[in-house]
Amino acid sequence: MAMDRNRKYRQMAARGKYQRLYTYLCSLPNHEWRASFREIERVIGFDLPMSARLYRPWWSNESSGGSHTQSRAWTAAGWKTAEVDVDAETVTFRRKPPEAAYRPNLDQVWPVHSAGAWPEGLSLSRKDAYL
């Protein structure tokens, strides 16, 4: 179910207003991209809103399912904003580390159950096993 939700989230980002940013970030081979607001505008093909230039929270990272289309674009692409300088009009995007694969604790999956004591007379010696 979570996998289906993540796939739908990426599809929304790929069709949204900031789809070019999503596509661009997906294509980058490196793990960090420091860009000016002008560079981002060249990528997306339109001017950023005034709120992006005035308010640092516009650049905040939202978890999956957030309502801000700009954050959805970089989050779904596997990136996050790391450094934002509104005065210098620059932002640094960093690729998020891949989520660690779920590794269950063996004791949870295969719990240890006591079988009780050894039956009297049972031996595990080689001599007893082959006679």
Legacy VTK file of the C-alpha trace (Angstrom):
# vtk DataFile Version 3.0
C-alpha trace
ASCII
DATASET POLYDATA
POINTS 131 float
0.000 0.000 0.000
2.802 2.441 0.863
4.555 1.635 -2.408
1.398 2.485 -4.350
1.078 5.754 -2.431
4.694 6.720 -3.211
4.176 5.930 -6.887
1.059 8.112 -7.005
2.914 10.896 -5.207
5.659 10.810 -7.869
3.032 10.813 -10.634
1.430 13.930 -9.136
4.810 15.679 -9.037
5.545 14.678 -12.633
2.276 16.300 -13.773
2.230 19.323 -11.473
3.160 22.953 -11.946
6.796 22.244 -11.016
7.115 19.131 -13.189
10.208 20.533 -14.937
11.963 20.906 -11.597
10.991 17.342 -10.709
12.307 16.039 -14.036
15.499 18.080 -13.794
16.295 16.889 -10.280
15.603 13.279 -11.278
18.149 13.621 -14.082
20.994 15.011 -11.970
23.786 12.495 -11.317
25.318 14.365 -8.369
24.082 14.527 -4.784
23.979 18.295 -4.382
22.797 21.171 -6.532
23.368 24.776 -5.493
21.251 27.046 -7.648
20.221 30.645 -7.858
16.550 31.458 -8.065
17.191 32.568 -11.687
18.624 29.137 -12.539
15.538 27.491 -11.086
13.334 29.834 -13.116
15.192 28.803 -16.281
14.548 25.153 -15.408
10.830 25.590 -14.631
10.140 28.073 -17.430
8.419 30.782 -15.364
9.153 33.253 -12.559
9.075 32.028 -8.995
6.325 33.627 -6.915
7.217 36.631 -4.787
6.709 34.495 -1.665
9.698 32.351 -2.729
11.857 35.483 -2.648
10.454 36.845 0.610
9.699 33.883 2.858
12.093 31.114 3.807
9.193 28.722 4.636
8.268 28.593 0.933
11.360 26.386 0.546
10.543 24.063 3.438
10.529 20.318 2.939
7.202 18.589 3.385
6.626 14.930 3.957
4.779 12.845 1.379
1.305 14.108 0.760
2.087 17.766 1.389
-0.045 20.344 -0.367
2.699 22.633 -1.686
3.432 21.709 -5.286
6.970 23.076 -5.249
7.947 20.919 -2.259
6.203 17.927 -3.803
8.430 18.320 -6.880
11.785 18.059 -5.092
10.605 15.613 -2.425
9.161 13.173 -4.958
12.387 13.417 -6.960
14.305 12.301 -3.856
15.768 15.674 -2.868
15.422 18.135 0.000
16.326 21.766 0.462
19.335 22.044 2.704
20.403 25.686 2.633
18.270 28.619 1.600
19.578 32.176 1.449
16.631 34.401 0.581
18.825 37.536 0.552
21.318 36.032 -1.925
18.481 34.213 -3.737
20.188 30.828 -3.638
19.123 27.384 -2.534
21.027 24.143 -2.111
19.248 20.897 -2.827
20.654 17.639 -1.457
19.678 14.188 -2.554
18.047 12.280 0.284
19.754 9.034 1.231
17.825 5.990 0.085
15.513 4.698 2.730
17.026 1.809 4.580
15.475 -1.476 3.678
13.330 -2.922 6.425
15.330 -5.598 8.176
13.205 -7.374 10.713
14.684 -8.580 13.945
15.108 -12.355 13.693
13.667 -12.823 17.185
10.477 -11.053 16.044
10.085 -13.117 12.897
11.165 -16.426 14.373
10.675 -16.182 18.133
12.596 -18.485 20.428
10.419 -21.027 22.206
11.728 -23.331 24.841
11.192 -27.001 24.042
11.824 -27.977 27.624
14.604 -30.154 28.978
16.389 -32.918 27.061
14.645 -36.240 27.406
16.499 -38.534 29.746
18.863 -40.842 27.897
19.072 -38.672 24.743
22.615 -38.173 23.591
24.094 -36.261 20.713
27.432 -38.012 20.711
28.752 -39.471 17.456
29.106 -42.847 19.059
25.397 -42.944 19.998
24.269 -41.594 16.621
25.986 -44.374 14.611
25.273 -47.385 16.804
LINES 1 132
131 0 1 2 3 4 5 6 7 8 9 10 11 12 13 14 15 16 17 18 19 20 21 22 23 24 25 26 27 28 29 30 31 32 33 34 35 36 37 38 39 40 41 42 43 44 45 46 47 48 49 50 51 52 53 54 55 56 57 58 59 60 61 62 63 64 65 66 67 68 69 70 71 72 73 74 75 76 77 78 79 80 81 82 83 84 85 86 87 88 89 90 91 92 93 94 95 96 97 98 99 100 101 102 103 104 105 106 107 108 109 110 111 112 113 114 115 116 117 118 119 120 121 122 123 124 125 126 127 128 129 130
